[in-house]
């Protein structure tokens, strides 16, 4: 083994070569773990950031959809609000209840 020979030629015991090999292997493994932990942490942070952005976009889309539905609910409520039949009054109440459920009267 060339490393063992080098240590012997320089007046050191041959087993020093094993110490060097084991030490470099351990240092390499430790460095690998540190790099892997750092990359994992960065991936987690990026994933959290992307999820937060997706949540904001989903909330914005939900609000746009809610406003669209409110427009339909309020228009239908106005259509049936002047009804004189029981069916028309029930329809007006149902549209009103939907508008309340979707918080259409809140601004």
Buried (B, 14 or more C-beta within 10 A) or exposed (E): EEEBEBBEEEEEEEEBBBEBEEEEEEEEEEEEEEEEEEEEEEEEEEEEEEEEEEEEEEEEEEEEEEEEBBEBBBEBBEEBBEEEEEEBBEBBEBBBEBBEEBEBEEE
